[in-house]
Amino acid sequence: MKRRTTFVVLSLIIMASMALSACAPAATPTTAPTSAPPAAAPTEAPPPPTEAPKMAESLVLGTTDSWSSFESAWVYSFHDWELFHQCADGLLNVKPGTAGEVEPALAESYDVSDDGTVYTFHLRPNVTFPNGDPMNADAVVFSLERIPPINEAEGENAGFLYSAYVSGVEKVDDLTVNVTFNAVYPFAPQLIATNPWKILNPKQWSATEAGTENSACGIGPYVLTSFTEGEETIFEANPTYYGAQPKTPKLIVRYFADSPTMALALQNGEIDVAWKSLSPSDFEAMQSAAGIVTETAGGTEIRYIVYNSTTPPYDNPKVRLGLAQLLNREQLTDLGWQGIKVPLFSMVPPGFLGYKPTYEGTEDVAAGKALLAEAGFTEANPLVLDLWYSPTHYGDTEADVAAVVKQQWEASGVVKVTLNFLEWAAYRDAGRAGELPVSLLGWYPDYLDPDNYTNVFAHSPAAWSGSYYSNPEMDALLEAQASELDETKRIADLEAVQDLWVTESPFVPMAQGKLVVAYRDGVSGVVLDPIALLHYFLLEKK
């Protein structure tokens, strides 16, 4: 048993590191002797050189998560993004192991106009898709221009990470592309590194129809060669990749129904890595298991409640805030999440610019009951609600979390709760269709900026989450903070957003999580960073 703890800095200041190097002195040439030297005494033969450990040709990673779509322009689900991360690059990528630092990918460099709104990307020459088709400006324009129509056809989802910020894209020449933003956004490079910005092959993807089951991906370290839903995904090294080859030629993702089954498979050697998600009890057991290494890292994941703000009575902010005031986050994290998460009092986690814990001090049952009474709900006329959750997508503790929320609300005497659940794909679709009046969701950041915890959620139409919240005052504040370059002014805007958030409570923060992973001895290359996508292409084992 080995334990490792990684402390992740959540602020966006990335510290530069210094490298030391040394040079050996140059060899001094010698002159050949004029006479033969005396014969050397016989010596024993040197021992044979020690061979370096041979690395395995394949590695198996286990998960309890589930797939829902390969359509990068539209899908907004963690595991789907993680799969695409292995087989498709964007113009820029987030550098593994950093707090959001971006690095050149399919664009080898870029320039920014004097007014900060036009990004000119210079593409890498002689790069091809795995089938041999060229990657060029036409492919970039195709990939970005297809985002709005696909989201319009399928219903707005992740596409806003492009369409809400960009006014247009144009080809300059075969290896140069201009992208024009609506305003100056300090987080634009990180935005460009998100999943909807992946560059796809125009010959393998439709310009107008979602490729939900299209596993062609784009250009990445791996090629996705086989996929069986609920069973396994197989990646194999992309031999024409422009960058470094993956550490392991073949990477297999195996899907498990629950955490105990996955933990047993790890102990038995059926899998090499257990990821997303081991339950708290199984992770604790792995910490004392022979031959198993465990790691934890501070996380940027948040968990929260979503209200459909168009469905009565949740269209009334008093009802949303009243229910929020009935919560006890300390109890919720201790009992529901078994101590693996900590209470969260703002949608913006600690460590991010402008963080203000505006929900601190709001846990007040009497105040919550008073607000609900103003909306007409009393012990004689309780609020009867359905609380929805997905039982495995967020780990095996989700049913416990839902049960604790139910208990806290019902303890007030003015709320009656029925628990309901759906598996992830159906749950996601039902939420977006507006069919879940109150539900539990989680969030891993797309980019490490407070905008991704505020604007992405509460700016109208807020469709992807099933909230459909709309408030012109909130929209104006969100737009102001997004384009504000003066840090002091932006902090003030973000604090104003968080103040209004409590009054409106379209989403209610509950907890902040951390990353946990377990793997067998001999596995290396496990890199946990704030974006939380595991880099399969760095994994290897002896």
Secondary structure in CASP SS format (residue, H / E / C, confidence):
PFRMAT SS
TARGET T0000
AUTHOR 0000-0000-0000
METHOD secondary structure of the structure
MODEL  1
M C 1.00
K E 1.00
R E 1.00
R E 1.00
T E 1.00
T E 1.00
F C 1.00
V C 1.00
V C 1.00
L C 1.00
S C 1.00
L C 1.00
I C 1.00
I C 1.00
M C 1.00
A C 1.00
S C 1.00
M C 1.00
A C 1.00
L C 1.00
S C 1.00
A C 1.00
C C 1.00
A C 1.00
P C 1.00
A C 1.00
A C 1.00
T C 1.00
P C 1.00
T C 1.00
T C 1.00
A C 1.00
P C 1.00
T C 1.00
S C 1.00
A C 1.00
P C 1.00
P C 1.00
A C 1.00
A C 1.00
A C 1.00
P C 1.00
T C 1.00
E C 1.00
A C 1.00
P C 1.00
P C 1.00
P C 1.00
P C 1.00
T C 1.00
E C 1.00
A C 1.00
P C 1.00
K C 1.00
M C 1.00
A C 1.00
E C 1.00
S E 1.00
L E 1.00
V E 1.00
L E 1.00
G E 1.00
T E 1.00
T C 1.00
D C 1.00
S C 1.00
W C 1.00
S C 1.00
S C 1.00
F C 1.00
E C 1.00
S C 1.00
A C 1.00
W C 1.00
V C 1.00
Y C 1.00
S C 1.00
F H 1.00
H H 1.00
D H 1.00
W H 1.00
E H 1.00
L H 1.00
F H 1.00
H H 1.00
Q H 1.00
C H 1.00
A C 1.00
D C 1.00
G C 1.00
L C 1.00
L E 1.00
N E 1.00
V E 1.00
K C 1.00
P C 1.00
G C 1.00
T C 1.00
A C 1.00
G C 1.00
E C 1.00
V E 1.00
E E 1.00
P E 1.00
A C 1.00
L C 1.00
A E 1.00
E E 1.00
S E 1.00
Y E 1.00
D E 1.00
V E 1.00
S C 1.00
D C 1.00
D C 1.00
G C 1.00
T C 1.00
V E 1.00
Y E 1.00
T E 1.00
F E 1.00
H E 1.00
L E 1.00
R C 1.00
P C 1.00
N C 1.00
V C 1.00
T E 1.00
F C 1.00
P C 1.00
N C 1.00
G C 1.00
D C 1.00
P E 1.00
M C 1.00
N C 1.00
A H 1.00
D H 1.00
A H 1.00
V H 1.00
V H 1.00
F H 1.00
S H 1.00
L H 1.00
E H 1.00
R C 1.00
I H 1.00
P H 1.00
P H 1.00
I H 1.00
N H 1.00
E H 1.00
A H 1.00
E H 1.00
G C 1.00
E C 1.00
N C 1.00
A C 1.00
G C 1.00
F H 1.00
L H 1.00
Y H 1.00
S H 1.00
A C 1.00
Y C 1.00
V E 1.00
S E 1.00
G E 1.00
V E 1.00
E E 1.00
K E 1.00
V E 1.00
D E 1.00
D C 1.00
L C 1.00
T E 1.00
V E 1.00
N E 1.00
V E 1.00
T E 1.00
F E 1.00
N C 1.00
A C 1.00
V C 1.00
Y C 1.00
P C 1.00
F C 1.00
A H 1.00
P H 1.00
Q H 1.00
L H 1.00
I H 1.00
A C 1.00
T C 1.00
N H 1.00
P H 1.00
W H 1.00
K C 1.00
I C 1.00
L C 1.00
N C 1.00
P C 1.00
K C 1.00
Q C 1.00
W C 1.00
S C 1.00
A C 1.00
T C 1.00
E C 1.00
A C 1.00
G C 1.00
T C 1.00
E C 1.00
N C 1.00
S C 1.00
A C 1.00
C C 1.00
G C 1.00
I C 1.00
G C 1.00
P C 1.00
Y E 1.00
V E 1.00
L E 1.00
T E 1.00
S E 1.00
F E 1.00
T E 1.00
E C 1.00
G C 1.00
E C 1.00
E E 1.00
T E 1.00
I E 1.00
F E 1.00
E E 1.00
A E 1.00
N C 1.00
P C 1.00
T C 1.00
Y C 1.00
Y C 1.00
G C 1.00
A C 1.00
Q C 1.00
P C 1.00
K C 1.00
T C 1.00
P C 1.00
K E 1.00
L E 1.00
I E 1.00
V E 1.00
R E 1.00
Y E 1.00
F C 1.00
A C 1.00
D C 1.00
S H 1.00
P H 1.00
T H 1.00
M H 1.00
A H 1.00
L H 1.00
A H 1.00
L H 1.00
Q H 1.00
N C 1.00
G C 1.00
E C 1.00
I C 1.00
D C 1.00
V E 1.00
A E 1.00
W E 1.00
K C 1.00
S C 1.00
L C 1.00
S C 1.00
P H 1.00
S H 1.00
D H 1.00
F H 1.00
E H 1.00
A H 1.00
M H 1.00
Q C 1.00
S C 1.00
A C 1.00
A C 1.00
G C 1.00
I E 1.00
V E 1.00
T E 1.00
E E 1.00
T E 1.00
A E 1.00
G E 1.00
G E 1.00
T E 1.00
E E 1.00
I E 1.00
R E 1.00
Y E 1.00
I E 1.00
V E 1.00
Y E 1.00
N C 1.00
S C 1.00
T C 1.00
T C 1.00
P C 1.00
P C 1.00
Y C 1.00
D C 1.00
N C 1.00
P H 1.00
K H 1.00
V H 1.00
R H 1.00
L H 1.00
G H 1.00
L H 1.00
A H 1.00
Q H 1.00
L C 1.00
L C 1.00
N C 1.00
R H 1.00
E H 1.00
Q H 1.00
L H 1.00
T H 1.00
D H 1.00
L H 1.00
G H 1.00
W C 1.00
Q C 1.00
G C 1.00
I C 1.00
K C 1.00
V E 1.00
P E 1.00
L C 1.00
F C 1.00
S C 1.00
M C 1.00
V C 1.00
P C 1.00
P C 1.00
G C 1.00
F C 1.00
L C 1.00
G C 1.00
Y C 1.00
K C 1.00
P C 1.00
T C 1.00
Y C 1.00
E C 1.00
G C 1.00
T C 1.00
E C 1.00
D C 1.00
V H 1.00
A H 1.00
A H 1.00
G H 1.00
K H 1.00
A H 1.00
L H 1.00
L H 1.00
A H 1.00
E H 1.00
A C 1.00
G C 1.00
F C 1.00
T C 1.00
E C 1.00
A C 1.00
N C 1.00
P C 1.00
L E 1.00
V E 1.00
L E 1.00
D E 1.00
L E 1.00
W E 1.00
Y E 1.00
S C 1.00
P C 1.00
T C 1.00
H C 1.00
Y C 1.00
G C 1.00
D C 1.00
T C 1.00
E H 1.00
A H 1.00
D H 1.00
V H 1.00
A H 1.00
A H 1.00
V H 1.00
V H 1.00
K H 1.00
Q H 1.00
Q H 1.00
W H 1.00
E H 1.00
A C 1.00
S C 1.00
G C 1.00
V C 1.00
V E 1.00
K E 1.00
V E 1.00
T E 1.00
L E 1.00
N E 1.00
F E 1.00
L C 1.00
E C 1.00
W H 1.00
A H 1.00
A H 1.00
Y H 1.00
R H 1.00
D H 1.00
A H 1.00
G H 1.00
R H 1.00
A C 1.00
G C 1.00
E C 1.00
L C 1.00
P C 1.00
V E 1.00
S E 1.00
L E 1.00
L E 1.00
G E 1.00
W E 1.00
Y C 1.00
P C 1.00
D C 1.00
Y C 1.00
L C 1.00
D C 1.00
P C 1.00
D H 1.00
N H 1.00
Y H 1.00
T H 1.00
N H 1.00
V H 1.00
F H 1.00
A H 1.00
H C 1.00
S C 1.00
P C 1.00
A C 1.00
A C 1.00
W C 1.00
S C 1.00
G C 1.00
S C 1.00
Y C 1.00
Y C 1.00
S C 1.00
N C 1.00
P H 1.00
E H 1.00
M H 1.00
D H 1.00
A H 1.00
L H 1.00
L H 1.00
E H 1.00
A H 1.00
Q H 1.00
A H 1.00
S H 1.00
E C 1.00
L C 1.00
D C 1.00
E H 1.00
T H 1.00
K H 1.00
R H 1.00
I H 1.00
A H 1.00
D H 1.00
L H 1.00
E H 1.00
A H 1.00
V H 1.00
Q H 1.00
D H 1.00
L H 1.00
W H 1.00
V H 1.00
T H 1.00
E H 1.00
S C 1.00
P C 1.00
F E 1.00
V E 1.00
P E 1.00
M E 1.00
A E 1.00
Q E 1.00
G E 1.00
K E 1.00
L E 1.00
V E 1.00
V E 1.00
A E 1.00
Y E 1.00
R E 1.00
D C 1.00
G C 1.00
V E 1.00
S E 1.00
G C 1.00
V C 1.00
V C 1.00
L C 1.00
D C 1.00
P C 1.00
I C 1.00
A C 1.00
L C 1.00
L C 1.00
H C 1.00
Y H 1.00
F H 1.00
L H 1.00
L C 1.00
E E 1.00
K E 1.00
K C 1.00
END
